[in-house]
Amino acid sequence: MTQQYEPSPAIRAMRGVSASQALAAVVALVIGCQGRDEPDDRPPLEWHGERVSFGTDLVDEVCAGTLVMLDRGVAQIEAALGLAANDEKIAVRVVAEPLLVEECDLEVSGGCARRSEIVLGGSSFHQSNLHELVHARAFQVVPYGKPLFGEGLAEAIGGGVGGSCLGDPVCASADLEDFLAETSSFGLGHAGYVAGGDLVHGMVSDYGPADVLAFLAELERDAPTGEIRSRYLARFGSALDDDYLAYRRGPLEEFTPMQLACAGVPAPRTESGGVVLQASMDCTSALVMNNFYAAAKGDGSREGLAEWSFLVAPEQAGAFLLSGSMSEGGSLIVQRCAPDDFYRWHLAEQGPWTYASTLPPQDPTNVLLLGPGYHRIRWDHALDPSAALDLKFAPQCTFEAQDCPENQQCTIWNVCAAQVPAPAALGQPCEEVDDETRMCVVGARCIGGSCTAECDETRPCGDGQACARERVCGPVCDLLAADCAPGFSCVPSGEAALTAVGRGQCVAAGDGGFFEACRRRESSCDDGLSCEYVDELHCHDGGFDGCCVPLCDPSATDPGCPDEVPYCDPLADGPAGVCRTRP
């Protein structure tokens, strides 16, 4: 959220100039908060980083990692916008609700920004600080202007609202004209923020940040919608309405870590692609930040947190295990970095991956299946220099290295499993014993009495076959036509392009019936059923992570879903779906 500004005469004189001329001119401008009296009780800026100064009335001591995180955020914002570092520090204040309302002139607010200054509430600090930092840094070079683009810039670079336009039914059906006509950030609503974020993200990607900033400098807050379209066409050579539709994203599309509030310090890596987590909850540590959310909620001003981010490459995707030690009294959370409109069942369209999990103090032996993409790990604990963690979170082995103990093989899920003395070759008959003992040679799995090739993004299937979610190859089939051989079931694909056209793979069917518990790594459901996340059916105990539910036709008047799961949810927005309890 931002304070509104009237463009200065110098900005008005910039209309229509080139990108380089615009940026050269606006760098010298001073865009202040005109006619605003500062509250007498605002906290002083007592703590200082390289790029920020900090004041708060929520905690007595600001931890070093809080300043390091904000300094890093400013540098990341400058890199994304193509701006050189400068000496003008950004003032950051994190305050209690009454002062926040006074500062931001709002009844309810997460925060606001001015040139080189942001004010945030404690409950919104960890989600919105990058969004408001974008505003504060951008105000040093451009005015706020048209809300759709001003808030879109902050959302595209720093996230905050955290969603996608196609994942929000209001945004997906909204008329661009309404967003363009809006002269207030508040009037945009959630849909306007995500629409602007998707639009500006696409603009920066295609046209570069310099031209985008120059375009923003051309727009008055109350510019007519026709003028905006004309200036867009003149600047970029493309129709705004066409780009707006083309740039809209869904929750499964690519987002930057910053857009997903996933900008923690990169975790040190292990040789197998895992991460090493070592820290003490010492407020003087560059890793430790204040937990302002806990302070704002009255849960204590002496709570801290440390957060890391890490990328799982396709060849590393699979089972991750936790080992090591950590002090009692805290929590460790592992979570996929994803938009707010990314739901647990979206993972089913990419594989049987884990969305989020709390490890200790729960079962420390919990195995998490992590798919390709960015993840975050967060450690929460009371501030205490004696509290420490020394952990490794990594695959047990790697498929390529086959680095398991003797008489074991590293599976395609990167876990060690016992192997029979004479495993059968690919395509040869085999006898299924259990999921723990490997009956086939490395790279094959016993499915339906035959050693079937395993697959993933780095190990594709042969001609005429594709990779199922279970990471085994099978002939391509129609999810709604039941066109597999007897004893086989057409299951959803692990390949997004096939899922989007309603195609899957023929895999030997299991014996799991309606609503029975299943494991999504296996093909354990009967023909016509798929193993899915359906929390309300309570199938997720005893090592099971899914329920056998019917496939369905979302376009049909009667999609064929039973009363227990009446909603036919399209897979990858394609012509085939699975039955769930709700959209």
ABEGO torsion letter per residue (X at the ends): XBBBBBBBAAAAAABGBBAAAAAAAAAABBBBBBGBBBBAABBBBABBBAABBBBBAABABBBAAAAAAAAAAAAAAAAAAGBBBBABBBBBBBBBAAAAAAAAGBABBAEBBBBGBBBBBAAAAAAAAAAAAAAAAAAAABBAEBAAAAAAAAAAAAEGAGBBAAABAAAAABBAAAAAABABAAAAEAAAAAAAAAAAAAAAAAAEAAAAAAAAAABBAABBAAAAAAAAAAAAGBBAAAAAAAABBBAABBBBAAAAGBABBBBBBBAAGBBBBBBBBBAABAABBBBAAAAAAGAEAABBBBBBBBBBBAAABEBBBBBEBBBBGBBBBBBBBBBAABBAAAAAAAEBBBABBBBOABBAABBBBBBBEBBBBBBBBBBBAABBBBBBBBBABBAAAGABBBGBBBBAAGBBBBBBABBBBBGBBBBBABAABBABBBGBBBBGGBBBBBBBAABBBBBGBBBBAAGBBBBBBBAAAGABBBGBBBBBBABAAAAAAGBBBBBBBBABBBGBBBBAABBABBBGBBBBBBAAAGAABGGBABBBBBBBBAABABAGBBAABABBBBBGGBABBBBBABX
